[in-house]
Amino acid sequence: MFSKEIEQLKKERIAVLYGGNSAERDVSLNSGKAVASAIANKGYQVELIDTKGFDLSNLLKHKIDRVFIALHGRGGEDGCLQGALEYLGIPYTGSNVLGSALSMDKVRSKQVFTASDLPTAPYRVVNKSDFESLQQRQPALSELLQQLGGRVMVKPANEGSSIGMAQANNVAQLTNALEEAFGFDQQVLLEAWIDGPEYTVSILGEHALPAIHMETPREFYDYEAKYQSNSTQYHCPCGLNEEDEAVIQTLALSAFKATGASGWGRVDLMRNSDGTWQLLEVNTVPGMTETSLVPKSAKQFGLSFEELVERILALSIVG
């Protein structure tokens, strides 16, 4: 499998685009370096390019045949870069423009999940333009909280890595969390609090890889828990029985396809205290260091980091 695609890749000059200007720049720098090293170790021609201040049209001057996208967040994961590469006629890894844009936008993703009859927690949307009037009407903020069960997770619509996220269970906390979130985005998602463990399922082509259960002593799986804490635990195998793991793998694949995502990625979900599953989001360019979640899952599946990177590149030809 993929022998024809690998033969083609050997003839190509591959650029790994990383860094960029988003709030996830530091994570992207680590991903890009790891991916470029893996591509080089496989014997392919590779060039590592930080897109911060880089004119993408220069990819043509560099004679780039294919791009591995290792940019997280805005500008790299939201369809903008994908559209530019399509305009330049350069193939790339991962989801297309629409799949990238829908998956990145937490509000639109929730709407897609709901329309597709996929399980996801109740939510409300707050626009920055409406926030001032809400602040002047404290009962309106209190009503929002009560509509969602009295405790919410506040999320900027278009950020990743838990940036700008906070929980709130009273009006003062909600006001502060919204102010923080609006520093990142014009639209904010309020999601009913999910009281239960968090899992993630990696997607590679048409396959769902072994699930991972993330466990943190922090209030939720935030930026510090993901990248800075040494107390976060990752369980793969995830500890679920075969039936339950099959259920979330099926849910993850359905969510991935519903937003138009393709190639590779990761779907996050949680299990509520009543045992029901709730989809959180689809990640189309998740972290890609050797200790990131997708590589952990791929290792359990039987793929080394280098084999995973090669498979993602090959899927960009198949797609």
C-alpha positions, 0 to 999 in steps of 0.5 A: 500500500502507498508504494506508488505514492512513495515512489512519487514522493521520492522525486519531489521537493517537500516543504514543511511550513511551520511557525507563522504568526498565530497564538500557537507559534511555539507549538508549531515550531516544535511540530515543524522541526520534528516533521522535517527531521522525520522526512529527511530521515526517510530520505526525501528532499525537504526544506523547513520554512517559517511562514512568519514574514515569508511570501508564499509565492516564493514556494514556486521559486524554491521549486517546491512540489508538495507542502506538509502543513505543520502550522497550528491555529489561524493562518495555517489551520483555518483554510487560508493557507490551503486556499493560497496553496491551491491558488499556487497549484501546490499539493498539501497535506490534510484537509481542504479549504472548506474542511479546514475552515469548518473544523477550525471554527468551534461555533460552525463545528457545533452547528454541523454536529447538531445538524448531523445528529451527532452528540455534542453539549448544549451551547450558546454563541456570544458576539463581541458586538453584543457583549457591552449590552449584555454587561449592562444587563446582568440578568441576561448573563445569569440567564445564559448560565442557567440555560446551560446548567449553571456552569460553562466552558468559554471558548474563542471560536477560532483558537486552538490549544485551549488558548483563551478558554476558561470555565465560569459558574457565576456572572463575575467569572463569566464576564471575566472569561468573555473579556479574555476570550474576546481578546482572541476572537469576535465570537465566543462559544459558551458550552455546557460544562461536561463533567467527565473524562476527556478522550481523543481519537486520531484519524489517518485516512479512513481509519480511526486509530486507538483512542487516548484518555487524557488525565490532568489534576487541573480543572480542565485540559488547558494549555498548561496541562497540554504543554507545560505540566509534567502531571498530565497522564496519557493512557493508550490503550485508553482503558475503555472496553472494546465496545466503548472504544469502537463507539467513540472511533465511529463518532470521531470518524463521523464528526471528521467527515461531517466538517469536511475534514480529510487526510489526517487529524484528531477528534476530541470528545468527553464522556459526561457523568451520565455516560453519554459521549459529547463531541468537542472539536475536530483538529485538522493540524494537530501537534506533531512532535514525537510526544504529541497525541497523534504520534502516541496513538499511531505508535499504539497502532504500530506506526513509528513517527517517521512512518506516520509522517510518510503516511500523511504525505502519501495520503496527500497524493491519494486525496 
